[in-house]
């Protein structure tokens, strides 16, 4: 299976999806992204996404 690339944005999670899945505010997700706690992929100047495997690792580290 080929790894997702910025040319395949549907494979990534949006900050809104992450906030909804974790039950936190969008502001909290953006704070994690800015602090580097949650790795991001920049698709454009404003658009950021998170790889599913990075999201899963982030959640696992916080639930361990």
Number of C-alpha atoms within 10 A of each C-alpha: 3 4 7 13 13 14 8 10 16 11 15 21 18 19 21 15 15 18 16 12 9 10 9 12 14 15 12 12 20 16 13 14 18 12 10 10 11 18 16 21 16 11 14 9 6 6 11 19 23 21 19 15 10 15 17 10 12 14 13 10 9 7 7 5
